[in-house]
């Protein structure tokens, strides 16, 4: 009988843990999508435009990450 009394509590804990992991994964996916979009936008810019904002073509991916992570940390 003790097993049946603890089963709902254990299942509830597992469900919350699983939901939390899913939520974290979804958040990471969203951030990664934003970084990919920002990288695409920066890559489409001309060298002159990149020079105006102080970014070298080889630094595009790092700059995109910095922009998006800065945006999400300000929320």
PDB file of N, CA, C, O and CB in Angstrom:
ATOM      1  N   UNK A   1       0.805  -1.210   0.000  1.00  0.00           N
ATOM      2  CA  UNK A   1       0.000   0.000   0.000  1.00  0.00           C
ATOM      3  C   UNK A   1       0.847   1.273   0.000  1.00  0.00           C
ATOM      4  O   UNK A   1       0.449   2.279  -0.587  1.00  0.00           O
ATOM      5  CB  UNK A   1      -0.915  -0.001   1.194  1.00  0.00           C
ATOM      6  N   UNK A   2       1.997   1.239   0.645  1.00  0.00           N
ATOM      7  CA  UNK A   2       2.843   2.425   0.693  1.00  0.00           C
ATOM      8  C   UNK A   2       3.277   2.840  -0.708  1.00  0.00           C
ATOM      9  O   UNK A   2       3.424   4.029  -0.989  1.00  0.00           O
ATOM     10  CB  UNK A   2       4.069   2.172   1.575  1.00  0.00           C
ATOM     11  N   UNK A   3       3.482   1.865  -1.581  1.00  0.00           N
ATOM     12  CA  UNK A   3       3.885   2.176  -2.947  1.00  0.00           C
ATOM     13  C   UNK A   3       2.825   2.996  -3.686  1.00  0.00           C
ATOM     14  O   UNK A   3       3.160   3.939  -4.402  1.00  0.00           O
ATOM     15  CB  UNK A   3       4.168   0.892  -3.708  1.00  0.00           C
ATOM     16  N   UNK A   4       1.568   2.648  -3.518  1.00  0.00           N
ATOM     17  CA  UNK A   4       0.499   3.378  -4.206  1.00  0.00           C
ATOM     18  C   UNK A   4       0.342   4.782  -3.645  1.00  0.00           C
ATOM     19  O   UNK A   4      -0.105   5.678  -4.361  1.00  0.00           O
ATOM     20  CB  UNK A   4      -0.824   2.622  -4.093  1.00  0.00           C
ATOM     21  N   UNK A   5       0.693   4.997  -2.392  1.00  0.00           N
ATOM     22  CA  UNK A   5       0.579   6.339  -1.816  1.00  0.00           C
ATOM     23  C   UNK A   5       1.678   7.269  -2.335  1.00  0.00           C
ATOM     24  O   UNK A   5       1.444   8.471  -2.463  1.00  0.00           O
ATOM     25  CB  UNK A   5       0.639   6.265  -0.286  1.00  0.00           C
ATOM     26  N   UNK A   6       2.856   6.750  -2.634  1.00  0.00           N
ATOM     27  CA  UNK A   6       3.957   7.608  -3.081  1.00  0.00           C
ATOM     28  C   UNK A   6       4.002   7.765  -4.600  1.00  0.00           C
ATOM     29  O   UNK A   6       4.647   8.682  -5.107  1.00  0.00           O
ATOM     30  CB  UNK A   6       5.278   7.046  -2.591  1.00  0.00           C
ATOM     31  N   UNK A   7       3.340   6.900  -5.311  1.00  0.00           N
ATOM     32  CA  UNK A   7       3.403   6.951  -6.771  1.00  0.00           C
ATOM     33  C   UNK A   7       2.927   8.285  -7.339  1.00  0.00           C
ATOM     34  O   UNK A   7       3.616   8.835  -8.198  1.00  0.00           O
ATOM     35  CB  UNK A   7       2.579   5.832  -7.357  1.00  0.00           C
ATOM     36  N   UNK A   8       1.789   8.840  -6.910  1.00  0.00           N
ATOM     37  CA  UNK A   8       1.374  10.132  -7.470  1.00  0.00           C
ATOM     38  C   UNK A   8       2.397  11.237  -7.217  1.00  0.00           C
ATOM     39  O   UNK A   8       2.618  12.071  -8.095  1.00  0.00           O
ATOM     40  CB  UNK A   8       0.035  10.541  -6.888  1.00  0.00           C
ATOM     41  N   UNK A   9       3.026  11.268  -6.042  1.00  0.00           N
ATOM     42  CA  UNK A   9       4.030  12.290  -5.751  1.00  0.00           C
ATOM     43  C   UNK A   9       5.250  12.117  -6.646  1.00  0.00           C
ATOM     44  O   UNK A   9       5.796  13.099  -7.149  1.00  0.00           O
ATOM     45  CB  UNK A   9       4.445  12.232  -4.274  1.00  0.00           C
ATOM     46  N   UNK A  10       5.674  10.893  -6.846  1.00  0.00           N
ATOM     47  CA  UNK A  10       6.820  10.622  -7.696  1.00  0.00           C
ATOM     48  C   UNK A  10       6.505  10.986  -9.134  1.00  0.00           C
ATOM     49  O   UNK A  10       7.333  11.600  -9.807  1.00  0.00           O
ATOM     50  CB  UNK A  10       7.235   9.155  -7.594  1.00  0.00           C
ATOM     51  N   UNK A  11       5.353  10.628  -9.610  1.00  0.00           N
ATOM     52  CA  UNK A  11       4.976  10.969 -10.983  1.00  0.00           C
ATOM     53  C   UNK A  11       4.878  12.477 -11.166  1.00  0.00           C
ATOM     54  O   UNK A  11       5.291  13.008 -12.198  1.00  0.00           O
ATOM     55  CB  UNK A  11       3.644  10.310 -11.353  1.00  0.00           C
ATOM     56  N   UNK A  12       4.339  13.162 -10.180  1.00  0.00           N
ATOM     57  CA  UNK A  12       4.247  14.619 -10.258  1.00  0.00           C
ATOM     58  C   UNK A  12       5.618  15.254 -10.355  1.00  0.00           C
ATOM     59  O   UNK A  12       5.817  16.191 -11.127  1.00  0.00           O
ATOM     60  CB  UNK A  12       3.508  15.171  -9.051  1.00  0.00           C
ATOM     61  N   UNK A  13       6.566  14.750  -9.578  1.00  0.00           N
ATOM     62  CA  UNK A  13       7.925  15.261  -9.615  1.00  0.00           C
ATOM     63  C   UNK A  13       8.559  15.001 -10.974  1.00  0.00           C
ATOM     64  O   UNK A  13       9.201  15.882 -11.545  1.00  0.00           O
ATOM     65  CB  UNK A  13       8.765  14.629  -8.508  1.00  0.00           C
ATOM     66  N   UNK A  14       8.377  13.784 -11.491  1.00  0.00           N
ATOM     67  CA  UNK A  14       8.932  13.454 -12.801  1.00  0.00           C
ATOM     68  C   UNK A  14       8.313  14.307 -13.900  1.00  0.00           C
ATOM     69  O   UNK A  14       9.015  14.742 -14.813  1.00  0.00           O
ATOM     70  CB  UNK A  14       8.719  11.978 -13.107  1.00  0.00           C
ATOM     71  N   UNK A  15       7.021  14.548 -13.825  1.00  0.00           N
ATOM     72  CA  UNK A  15       6.349  15.380 -14.829  1.00  0.00           C
ATOM     73  C   UNK A  15       6.874  16.806 -14.787  1.00  0.00           C
ATOM     74  O   UNK A  15       7.110  17.411 -15.833  1.00  0.00           O
ATOM     75  CB  UNK A  15       4.829  15.372 -14.610  1.00  0.00           C
ATOM     76  N   UNK A  16       7.059  17.351 -13.588  1.00  0.00           N
ATOM     77  CA  UNK A  16       7.577  18.723 -13.476  1.00  0.00           C
ATOM     78  C   UNK A  16       9.006  18.810 -13.990  1.00  0.00           C
ATOM     79  O   UNK A  16       9.369  19.771 -14.670  1.00  0.00           O
ATOM     80  CB  UNK A  16       7.516  19.207 -12.018  1.00  0.00           C
ATOM     81  N   UNK A  17       9.823  17.798 -13.663  1.00  0.00           N
ATOM     82  CA  UNK A  17      11.201  17.778 -14.121  1.00  0.00           C
ATOM     83  C   UNK A  17      11.242  17.711 -15.641  1.00  0.00           C
ATOM     84  O   UNK A  17      12.007  18.432 -16.281  1.00  0.00           O
ATOM     85  CB  UNK A  17      11.962  16.593 -13.507  1.00  0.00           C
ATOM     86  N   UNK A  18      10.433  16.861 -16.202  1.00  0.00           N
ATOM     87  CA  UNK A  18      10.388  16.712 -17.647  1.00  0.00           C
ATOM     88  C   UNK A  18       9.893  17.996 -18.313  1.00  0.00           C
ATOM     89  O   UNK A  18      10.425  18.401 -19.347  1.00  0.00           O
ATOM     90  CB  UNK A  18       9.492  15.533 -18.030  1.00  0.00           C
ATOM     91  N   UNK A  19       8.893  18.628 -17.738  1.00  0.00           N
ATOM     92  CA  UNK A  19       8.371  19.882 -18.276  1.00  0.00           C
ATOM     93  C   UNK A  19       9.427  20.975 -18.196  1.00  0.00           C
ATOM     94  O   UNK A  19       9.567  21.778 -19.118  1.00  0.00           O
ATOM     95  CB  UNK A  19       7.101  20.311 -17.521  1.00  0.00           C
ATOM     96  N   UNK A  20      10.165  21.004 -17.100  1.00  0.00           N
ATOM     97  CA  UNK A  20      11.225  22.000 -16.933  1.00  0.00           C
ATOM     98  C   UNK A  20      12.318  21.794 -17.980  1.00  0.00           C
ATOM     99  O   UNK A  20      12.795  22.762 -18.571  1.00  0.00           O
ATOM    100  CB  UNK A  20      11.824  21.924 -15.511  1.00  0.00           C
ATOM    101  N   UNK A  21      12.715  20.554 -18.212  1.00  0.00           N
ATOM    102  CA  UNK A  21      13.742  20.268 -19.214  1.00  0.00           C
ATOM    103  C   UNK A  21      13.248  20.632 -20.611  1.00  0.00           C
ATOM    104  O   UNK A  21      14.007  21.160 -21.423  1.00  0.00           O
ATOM    105  CB  UNK A  21      14.147  18.784 -19.163  1.00  0.00           C
ATOM    106  N   UNK A  22      11.988  20.351 -20.885  1.00  0.00           N
ATOM    107  CA  UNK A  22      11.410  20.699 -22.183  1.00  0.00           C
ATOM    108  C   UNK A  22      11.397  22.218 -22.363  1.00  0.00           C
ATOM    109  O   UNK A  22      11.730  22.726 -23.434  1.00  0.00           O
ATOM    110  CB  UNK A  22       9.975  20.127 -22.314  1.00  0.00           C
ATOM    111  N   UNK A  23      11.016  22.926 -21.320  1.00  0.00           N
ATOM    112  CA  UNK A  23      10.972  24.377 -21.371  1.00  0.00           C
ATOM    113  C   UNK A  23      12.366  24.962 -21.614  1.00  0.00           C
ATOM    114  O   UNK A  23      12.527  25.883 -22.415  1.00  0.00           O
ATOM    115  CB  UNK A  23      10.382  24.933 -20.074  1.00  0.00           C
ATOM    116  N   UNK A  24      13.363  24.426 -20.923  1.00  0.00           N
ATOM    117  CA  UNK A  24      14.742  24.895 -21.121  1.00  0.00           C
ATOM    118  C   UNK A  24      15.215  24.633 -22.542  1.00  0.00           C
ATOM    119  O   UNK A  24      15.857  25.483 -23.158  1.00  0.00           O
ATOM    120  CB  UNK A  24      15.688  24.215 -20.126  1.00  0.00           C
ATOM    121  N   UNK A  25      14.894  23.451 -23.057  1.00  0.00           N
ATOM    122  CA  UNK A  25      15.294  23.105 -24.420  1.00  0.00           C
ATOM    123  C   UNK A  25      14.613  24.029 -25.432  1.00  0.00           C
ATOM    124  O   UNK A  25      15.230  24.451 -26.410  1.00  0.00           O
ATOM    125  CB  UNK A  25      14.953  21.631 -24.724  1.00  0.00           C
ATOM    126  N   UNK A  26      13.354  24.334 -25.194  1.00  0.00           N
ATOM    127  CA  UNK A  26      12.619  25.224 -26.096  1.00  0.00           C
ATOM    128  C   UNK A  26      13.213  26.632 -26.060  1.00  0.00           C
ATOM    129  O   UNK A  26      13.318  27.290 -27.095  1.00  0.00           O
ATOM    130  CB  UNK A  26      11.120  25.264 -25.716  1.00  0.00           C
ATOM    131  N   UNK A  27      13.595  27.085 -24.890  1.00  0.00           N
ATOM    132  CA  UNK A  27      14.221  28.396 -24.761  1.00  0.00           C
ATOM    133  C   UNK A  27      15.550  28.437 -25.504  1.00  0.00           C
ATOM    134  O   UNK A  27      15.825  29.387 -26.236  1.00  0.00           O
ATOM    135  CB  UNK A  27      14.430  28.748 -23.286  1.00  0.00           C
ATOM    136  N   UNK A  28      16.379  27.402 -25.317  1.00  0.00           N
ATOM    137  CA  UNK A  28      17.660  27.335 -26.023  1.00  0.00           C
ATOM    138  C   UNK A  28      17.450  27.316 -27.533  1.00  0.00           C
ATOM    139  O   UNK A  28      18.185  27.968 -28.275  1.00  0.00           O
ATOM    140  CB  UNK A  28      18.451  26.095 -25.585  1.00  0.00           C
ATOM    141  N   UNK A  29      16.452  26.571 -27.983  1.00  0.00           N
ATOM    142  CA  UNK A  29      16.142  26.510 -29.415  1.00  0.00           C
ATOM    143  C   UNK A  29      15.792  27.898 -29.943  1.00  0.00           C
ATOM    144  O   UNK A  29      16.262  28.296 -31.009  1.00  0.00           O
ATOM    145  CB  UNK A  29      14.979  25.529 -29.681  1.00  0.00           C
ATOM    146  N   UNK A  30      14.971  28.629 -29.203  1.00  0.00           N
ATOM    147  CA  UNK A  30      14.581  29.977 -29.619  1.00  0.00           C
ATOM    148  C   UNK A  30      15.776  30.916 -29.710  1.00  0.00           C
ATOM    149  O   UNK A  30      15.895  31.691 -30.659  1.00  0.00           O
ATOM    150  CB  UNK A  30      13.557  30.546 -28.654  1.00  0.00           C
ATOM    151  N   UNK A  31      16.659  30.842 -28.721  1.00  0.00           N
ATOM    152  CA  UNK A  31      17.860  31.685 -28.729  1.00  0.00           C
ATOM    153  C   UNK A  31      18.756  31.312 -29.903  1.00  0.00           C
ATOM    154  O   UNK A  31      19.282  32.190 -30.588  1.00  0.00           O
ATOM    155  CB  UNK A  31      18.636  31.547 -27.397  1.00  0.00           C
ATOM    156  N   UNK A  32      18.929  30.022 -30.137  1.00  0.00           N
ATOM    157  CA  UNK A  32      19.760  29.578 -31.262  1.00  0.00           C
ATOM    158  C   UNK A  32      19.180  30.026 -32.599  1.00  0.00           C
ATOM    159  O   UNK A  32      19.928  30.361 -33.518  1.00  0.00           O
ATOM    160  CB  UNK A  32      19.907  28.057 -31.244  1.00  0.00           C
ATOM    161  N   UNK A  33      17.865  30.033 -32.715  1.00  0.00           N
ATOM    162  CA  UNK A  33      17.230  30.508 -33.952  1.00  0.00           C
ATOM    163  C   UNK A  33      17.481  32.008 -34.141  1.00  0.00           C
ATOM    164  O   UNK A  33      17.747  32.453 -35.258  1.00  0.00           O
ATOM    165  CB  UNK A  33      15.703  30.217 -33.928  1.00  0.00           C
ATOM    166  N   UNK A  34      17.399  32.779 -33.073  1.00  0.00           N
ATOM    167  CA  UNK A  34      17.673  34.215 -33.166  1.00  0.00           C
ATOM    168  C   UNK A  34      19.121  34.471 -33.577  1.00  0.00           C
ATOM    169  O   UNK A  34      19.395  35.350 -34.395  1.00  0.00           O
ATOM    170  CB  UNK A  34      17.377  34.906 -31.826  1.00  0.00           C
ATOM    171  N   UNK A  35      20.051  33.693 -33.003  1.00  0.00           N
ATOM    172  CA  UNK A  35      21.464  33.840 -33.357  1.00  0.00           C
ATOM    173  C   UNK A  35      21.668  33.514 -34.832  1.00  0.00           C
ATOM    174  O   UNK A  35      22.407  34.209 -35.528  1.00  0.00           O
ATOM    175  CB  UNK A  35      22.351  32.927 -32.475  1.00  0.00           C
ATOM    176  N   UNK A  36      21.017  32.464 -35.305  1.00  0.00           N
ATOM    177  CA  UNK A  36      21.142  32.087 -36.715  1.00  0.00           C
ATOM    178  C   UNK A  36      20.605  33.187 -37.626  1.00  0.00           C
ATOM    179  O   UNK A  36      21.209  33.494 -38.654  1.00  0.00           O
ATOM    180  CB  UNK A  36      20.400  30.772 -36.985  1.00  0.00           C
ATOM    181  N   UNK A  37      19.473  33.779 -37.253  1.00  0.00           N
ATOM    182  CA  UNK A  37      18.908  34.865 -38.067  1.00  0.00           C
ATOM    183  C   UNK A  37      19.826  36.087 -38.076  1.00  0.00           C
ATOM    184  O   UNK A  37      20.034  36.716 -39.114  1.00  0.00           O
ATOM    185  CB  UNK A  37      17.518  35.260 -37.543  1.00  0.00           C
ATOM    186  N   UNK A  38      20.375  36.415 -36.888  1.00  0.00           N
ATOM    187  CA  UNK A  38      21.268  37.567 -36.799  1.00  0.00           C
ATOM    188  C   UNK A  38      22.532  37.317 -37.620  1.00  0.00           C
ATOM    189  O   UNK A  38      23.030  38.226 -38.286  1.00  0.00           O
ATOM    190  CB  UNK A  38      21.629  37.863 -35.327  1.00  0.00           C
ATOM    191  N   UNK A  39      23.049  36.099 -37.575  1.00  0.00           N
ATOM    192  CA  UNK A  39      24.223  35.745 -38.376  1.00  0.00           C
ATOM    193  C   UNK A  39      23.917  35.903 -39.857  1.00  0.00           C
ATOM    194  O   UNK A  39      24.747  36.406 -40.615  1.00  0.00           O
ATOM    195  CB  UNK A  39      24.676  34.302 -38.075  1.00  0.00           C
ATOM    196  N   UNK A  40      22.756  35.487 -40.262  1.00  0.00           N
ATOM    197  CA  UNK A  40      22.351  35.611 -41.661  1.00  0.00           C
ATOM    198  C   UNK A  40      22.267  37.072 -42.086  1.00  0.00           C
ATOM    199  O   UNK A  40      22.726  37.434 -43.169  1.00  0.00           O
ATOM    200  CB  UNK A  40      21.005  34.925 -41.887  1.00  0.00           C
ATOM    201  N   UNK A  41      21.691  37.898 -41.249  1.00  0.00           N
ATOM    202  CA  UNK A  41      21.559  39.328 -41.563  1.00  0.00           C
ATOM    203  C   UNK A  41      22.934  39.970 -41.664  1.00  0.00           C
ATOM    204  O   UNK A  41      23.206  40.722 -42.600  1.00  0.00           O
ATOM    205  CB  UNK A  41      20.708  40.052 -40.491  1.00  0.00           C
ATOM    206  N   UNK A  42      23.797  39.676 -40.706  1.00  0.00           N
ATOM    207  CA  UNK A  42      25.138  40.257 -40.733  1.00  0.00           C
ATOM    208  C   UNK A  42      25.929  39.769 -41.938  1.00  0.00           C
ATOM    209  O   UNK A  42      26.684  40.536 -42.535  1.00  0.00           O
ATOM    210  CB  UNK A  42      25.888  39.922 -39.447  1.00  0.00           C
ATOM    211  N   UNK A  43      25.766  38.511 -42.298  1.00  0.00           N
ATOM    212  CA  UNK A  43      26.475  37.953 -43.456  1.00  0.00           C
ATOM    213  C   UNK A  43      26.031  38.605 -44.759  1.00  0.00           C
ATOM    214  O   UNK A  43      26.817  38.706 -45.701  1.00  0.00           O
ATOM    215  CB  UNK A  43      26.253  36.445 -43.535  1.00  0.00           C
ATOM    216  N   UNK A  44      24.795  39.044 -44.819  1.00  0.00           N
ATOM    217  CA  UNK A  44      24.266  39.672 -46.024  1.00  0.00           C
ATOM    218  C   UNK A  44      24.738  41.114 -46.187  1.00  0.00           C
ATOM    219  O   UNK A  44      24.575  41.707 -47.253  1.00  0.00           O
ATOM    220  CB  UNK A  44      22.757  39.630 -46.003  1.00  0.00           C
ATOM    221  N   UNK A  45      25.318  41.672 -45.138  1.00  0.00           N
ATOM    222  CA  UNK A  45      25.789  43.057 -45.199  1.00  0.00           C
ATOM    223  C   UNK A  45      27.070  43.144 -46.023  1.00  0.00           C
ATOM    224  O   UNK A  45      27.840  42.187 -46.106  1.00  0.00           O
ATOM    225  CB  UNK A  45      26.025  43.616 -43.779  1.00  0.00           C
ATOM    226  N   UNK A  46      27.279  44.291 -46.620  1.00  0.00           N
ATOM    227  CA  UNK A  46      28.509  44.513 -47.391  1.00  0.00           C
ATOM    228  C   UNK A  46      29.673  44.745 -46.426  1.00  0.00           C
ATOM    229  O   UNK A  46      29.473  44.999 -45.238  1.00  0.00           O
ATOM    230  CB  UNK A  46      28.350  45.728 -48.365  1.00  0.00           C
ATOM    231  N   UNK A  47      30.885  44.654 -46.958  1.00  0.00           N
ATOM    232  CA  UNK A  47      32.068  44.895 -46.129  1.00  0.00           C
ATOM    233  C   UNK A  47      32.078  46.320 -45.579  1.00  0.00           C
ATOM    234  O   UNK A  47      32.495  46.543 -44.443  1.00  0.00           O
ATOM    235  CB  UNK A  47      33.347  44.636 -46.937  1.00  0.00           C
ATOM    236  N   UNK A  48      31.624  47.281 -46.376  1.00  0.00           N
ATOM    237  CA  UNK A  48      31.557  48.678 -45.908  1.00  0.00           C
ATOM    238  C   UNK A  48      30.586  48.815 -44.739  1.00  0.00           C
ATOM    239  O   UNK A  48      30.878  49.501 -43.759  1.00  0.00           O
ATOM    240  CB  UNK A  48      31.130  49.616 -47.059  1.00  0.00           C
ATOM    241  N   UNK A  49      29.428  48.159 -44.846  1.00  0.00           N
ATOM    242  CA  UNK A  49      28.454  48.216 -43.753  1.00  0.00           C
ATOM    243  C   UNK A  49      29.019  47.567 -42.490  1.00  0.00           C
ATOM    244  O   UNK A  49      28.843  48.083 -41.387  1.00  0.00           O
ATOM    245  CB  UNK A  49      27.139  47.523 -44.165  1.00  0.00           C
ATOM    246  N   UNK A  50      29.690  46.445 -42.657  1.00  0.00           N
ATOM    247  CA  UNK A  50      30.298  45.783 -41.497  1.00  0.00           C
ATOM    248  C   UNK A  50      31.376  46.665 -40.867  1.00  0.00           C
ATOM    249  O   UNK A  50      31.482  46.739 -39.642  1.00  0.00           O
ATOM    250  CB  UNK A  50      30.901  44.424 -41.907  1.00  0.00           C
ATOM    251  N   UNK A  51      32.172  47.331 -41.699  1.00  0.00           N
ATOM    252  CA  UNK A  51      33.192  48.246 -41.175  1.00  0.00           C
ATOM    253  C   UNK A  51      32.569  49.373 -40.382  1.00  0.00           C
ATOM    254  O   UNK A  51      33.130  49.797 -39.372  1.00  0.00           O
ATOM    255  CB  UNK A  51      34.029  48.819 -42.308  1.00  0.00           C
ATOM    256  N   UNK A  52      31.409  49.871 -40.819  1.00  0.00           N
ATOM    257  CA  UNK A  52      30.728  50.958 -40.104  1.00  0.00           C
ATOM    258  C   UNK A  52      30.312  50.560 -38.706  1.00  0.00           C
ATOM    259  O   UNK A  52      30.290  51.395 -37.801  1.00  0.00           O
ATOM    260  CB  UNK A  52      29.516  51.408 -40.876  1.00  0.00           C
ATOM    261  N   UNK A  53      29.980  49.288 -38.519  1.00  0.00           N
ATOM    262  CA  UNK A  53      29.580  48.846 -37.173  1.00  0.00           C
ATOM    263  C   UNK A  53      30.739  48.189 -36.429  1.00  0.00           C
ATOM    264  O   UNK A  53      30.574  47.721 -35.303  1.00  0.00           O
ATOM    265  CB  UNK A  53      28.403  47.869 -37.262  1.00  0.00           C
ATOM    266  N   UNK A  54      31.909  48.157 -37.061  1.00  0.00           N
ATOM    267  CA  UNK A  54      33.104  47.659 -36.402  1.00  0.00           C
ATOM    268  C   UNK A  54      33.202  46.152 -36.296  1.00  0.00           C
ATOM    269  O   UNK A  54      33.734  45.627 -35.318  1.00  0.00           O
ATOM    270  CB  UNK A  54      33.183  48.227 -35.064  1.00  0.00           C
ATOM    271  N   UNK A  55      32.688  45.451 -37.302  1.00  0.00           N
ATOM    272  CA  UNK A  55      32.711  43.989 -37.283  1.00  0.00           C
ATOM    273  C   UNK A  55      33.456  43.492 -38.512  1.00  0.00           C
ATOM    274  O   UNK A  55      33.182  43.926 -39.631  1.00  0.00           O
ATOM    275  CB  UNK A  55      31.270  43.402 -37.236  1.00  0.00           C
ATOM    276  N   UNK A  56      34.402  42.577 -38.299  1.00  0.00           N
ATOM    277  CA  UNK A  56      35.071  41.923 -39.422  1.00  0.00           C
ATOM    278  C   UNK A  56      34.241  40.723 -39.843  1.00  0.00           C
ATOM    279  O   UNK A  56      33.522  40.143 -39.028  1.00  0.00           O
ATOM    280  CB  UNK A  56      36.526  41.493 -39.048  1.00  0.00           C
ATOM    281  N   UNK A  57      34.335  40.354 -41.095  1.00  0.00           N
ATOM    282  CA  UNK A  57      33.547  39.225 -41.595  1.00  0.00           C
ATOM    283  C   UNK A  57      33.837  37.948 -40.800  1.00  0.00           C
ATOM    284  O   UNK A  57      32.938  37.133 -40.595  1.00  0.00           O
ATOM    285  CB  UNK A  57      33.837  38.993 -43.086  1.00  0.00           C
ATOM    286  N   UNK A  58      35.057  37.771 -40.361  1.00  0.00           N
ATOM    287  CA  UNK A  58      35.417  36.569 -39.591  1.00  0.00           C
ATOM    288  C   UNK A  58      34.825  36.576 -38.178  1.00  0.00           C
ATOM    289  O   UNK A  58      34.825  35.546 -37.502  1.00  0.00           O
ATOM    290  CB  UNK A  58      36.934  36.445 -39.504  1.00  0.00           C
ATOM    291  N   UNK A  59      34.325  37.722 -37.732  1.00  0.00           N
ATOM    292  CA  UNK A  59      33.770  37.860 -36.381  1.00  0.00           C
ATOM    293  C   UNK A  59      32.246  37.847 -36.357  1.00  0.00           C
ATOM    294  O   UNK A  59      31.646  38.082 -35.308  1.00  0.00           O
ATOM    295  CB  UNK A  59      34.266  39.139 -35.754  1.00  0.00           C
ATOM    296  N   UNK A  60      31.612  37.575 -37.490  1.00  0.00           N
ATOM    297  CA  UNK A  60      30.154  37.684 -37.590  1.00  0.00           C
ATOM    298  C   UNK A  60      29.444  36.774 -36.585  1.00  0.00           C
ATOM    299  O   UNK A  60      28.539  37.225 -35.883  1.00  0.00           O
ATOM    300  CB  UNK A  60      29.699  37.342 -39.009  1.00  0.00           C
ATOM    301  N   UNK A  61      29.835  35.519 -36.506  1.00  0.00           N
ATOM    302  CA  UNK A  61      29.117  34.594 -35.616  1.00  0.00           C
ATOM    303  C   UNK A  61      29.271  34.999 -34.144  1.00  0.00           C
ATOM    304  O   UNK A  61      28.310  34.916 -33.379  1.00  0.00           O
ATOM    305  CB  UNK A  61      29.629  33.154 -35.821  1.00  0.00           C
ATOM    306  N   UNK A  62      30.464  35.434 -33.745  1.00  0.00           N
ATOM    307  CA  UNK A  62      30.656  35.870 -32.360  1.00  0.00           C
ATOM    308  C   UNK A  62      29.859  37.137 -32.068  1.00  0.00           C
ATOM    309  O   UNK A  62      29.300  37.289 -30.982  1.00  0.00           O
ATOM    310  CB  UNK A  62      32.145  36.109 -32.075  1.00  0.00           C
ATOM    311  N   UNK A  63      29.809  38.042 -33.039  1.00  0.00           N
ATOM    312  CA  UNK A  63      29.065  39.289 -32.854  1.00  0.00           C
ATOM    313  C   UNK A  63      27.560  39.013 -32.758  1.00  0.00           C
ATOM    314  O   UNK A  63      26.863  39.619 -31.945  1.00  0.00           O
ATOM    315  CB  UNK A  63      29.357  40.268 -34.015  1.00  0.00           C
ATOM    316  N   UNK A  64      27.072  38.102 -33.586  1.00  0.00           N
ATOM    317  CA  UNK A  64      25.651  37.743 -33.533  1.00  0.00           C
ATOM    318  C   UNK A  64      25.302  37.154 -32.174  1.00  0.00           C
ATOM    319  O   UNK A  64      24.279  37.507 -31.587  1.00  0.00           O
ATOM    320  CB  UNK A  64      25.300  36.743 -34.652  1.00  0.00           C
ATOM    321  N   UNK A  65      26.144  36.259 -31.674  1.00  0.00           N
ATOM    322  CA  UNK A  65      25.904  35.684 -30.339  1.00  0.00           C
ATOM    323  C   UNK A  65      25.886  36.764 -29.277  1.00  0.00           C
ATOM    324  O   UNK A  65      25.006  36.780 -28.415  1.00  0.00           O
ATOM    325  CB  UNK A  65      26.974  34.637 -29.997  1.00  0.00           C
ATOM    326  N   UNK A  66      26.862  37.677 -29.334  1.00  0.00           N
ATOM    327  CA  UNK A  66      26.937  38.741 -28.338  1.00  0.00           C
ATOM    328  C   UNK A  66      25.678  39.608 -28.363  1.00  0.00           C
ATOM    329  O   UNK A  66      25.142  39.958 -27.312  1.00  0.00           O
ATOM    330  CB  UNK A  66      28.179  39.607 -28.577  1.00  0.00           C
ATOM    331  N   UNK A  67      25.211  39.949 -29.556  1.00  0.00           N
ATOM    332  CA  UNK A  67      24.007  40.769 -29.668  1.00  0.00           C
ATOM    333  C   UNK A  67      22.772  40.085 -29.087  1.00  0.00           C
ATOM    334  O   UNK A  67      22.011  40.700 -28.341  1.00  0.00           O
ATOM    335  CB  UNK A  67      23.758  41.117 -31.116  1.00  0.00           C
ATOM    336  N   UNK A  68      22.578  38.821 -29.428  1.00  0.00           N
ATOM    337  CA  UNK A  68      21.379  38.098 -28.981  1.00  0.00           C
ATOM    338  C   UNK A  68      21.463  37.784 -27.496  1.00  0.00           C
ATOM    339  O   UNK A  68      20.471  37.933 -26.783  1.00  0.00           O
ATOM    340  CB  UNK A  68      21.198  36.798 -29.784  1.00  0.00           C
ATOM    341  N   UNK A  69      22.618  37.355 -27.017  1.00  0.00           N
ATOM    342  CA  UNK A  69      22.744  37.057 -25.595  1.00  0.00           C
ATOM    343  C   UNK A  69      22.603  38.316 -24.759  1.00  0.00           C
ATOM    344  O   UNK A  69      22.063  38.265 -23.654  1.00  0.00           O
ATOM    345  CB  UNK A  69      24.080  36.384 -25.307  1.00  0.00           C
ATOM    346  N   UNK A  70      23.078  39.443 -25.266  1.00  0.00           N
ATOM    347  CA  UNK A  70      22.876  40.712 -24.575  1.00  0.00           C
ATOM    348  C   UNK A  70      21.413  41.101 -24.535  1.00  0.00           C
ATOM    349  O   UNK A  70      20.932  41.647 -23.543  1.00  0.00           O
ATOM    350  CB  UNK A  70      23.680  41.808 -25.240  1.00  0.00           C
ATOM    351  N   UNK A  71      20.712  40.819 -25.615  1.00  0.00           N
ATOM    352  CA  UNK A  71      19.273  41.111 -25.687  1.00  0.00           C
ATOM    353  C   UNK A  71      18.489  40.246 -24.696  1.00  0.00           C
ATOM    354  O   UNK A  71      17.599  40.749 -24.009  1.00  0.00           O
ATOM    355  CB  UNK A  71      18.746  40.880 -27.122  1.00  0.00           C
ATOM    356  N   UNK A  72      18.807  38.965 -24.618  1.00  0.00           N
ATOM    357  CA  UNK A  72      18.056  38.081 -23.747  1.00  0.00           C
ATOM    358  C   UNK A  72      18.419  38.261 -22.280  1.00  0.00           C
ATOM    359  O   UNK A  72      17.604  37.954 -21.410  1.00  0.00           O
ATOM    360  CB  UNK A  72      18.282  36.656 -24.154  1.00  0.00           C
ATOM    361  N   UNK A  73      19.627  38.755 -21.980  1.00  0.00           N
ATOM    362  CA  UNK A  73      19.996  38.956 -20.572  1.00  0.00           C
ATOM    363  C   UNK A  73      19.381  40.231 -20.011  1.00  0.00           C
ATOM    364  O   UNK A  73      19.283  40.380 -18.793  1.00  0.00           O
ATOM    365  CB  UNK A  73      21.519  39.007 -20.420  1.00  0.00           C
ATOM    366  N   UNK A  74      18.963  41.154 -20.878  1.00  0.00           N
ATOM    367  CA  UNK A  74      18.341  42.398 -20.426  1.00  0.00           C
ATOM    368  C   UNK A  74      16.875  42.249 -20.073  1.00  0.00           C
ATOM    369  O   UNK A  74      16.268  43.178 -19.540  1.00  0.00           O
ATOM    370  CB  UNK A  74      18.484  43.444 -21.478  1.00  0.00           C
ATOM    371  N   UNK A  75      16.299  41.094 -20.360  1.00  0.00           N
ATOM    372  CA  UNK A  75      14.868  40.896 -20.097  1.00  0.00           C
ATOM    373  C   UNK A  75      14.624  40.616 -18.642  1.00  0.00           C
ATOM    374  O   UNK A  75      13.479  40.423 -18.234  1.00  0.00           O
ATOM    375  CB  UNK A  75      14.311  39.758 -20.939  1.00  0.00           C
TER     376      UNK A  75
END
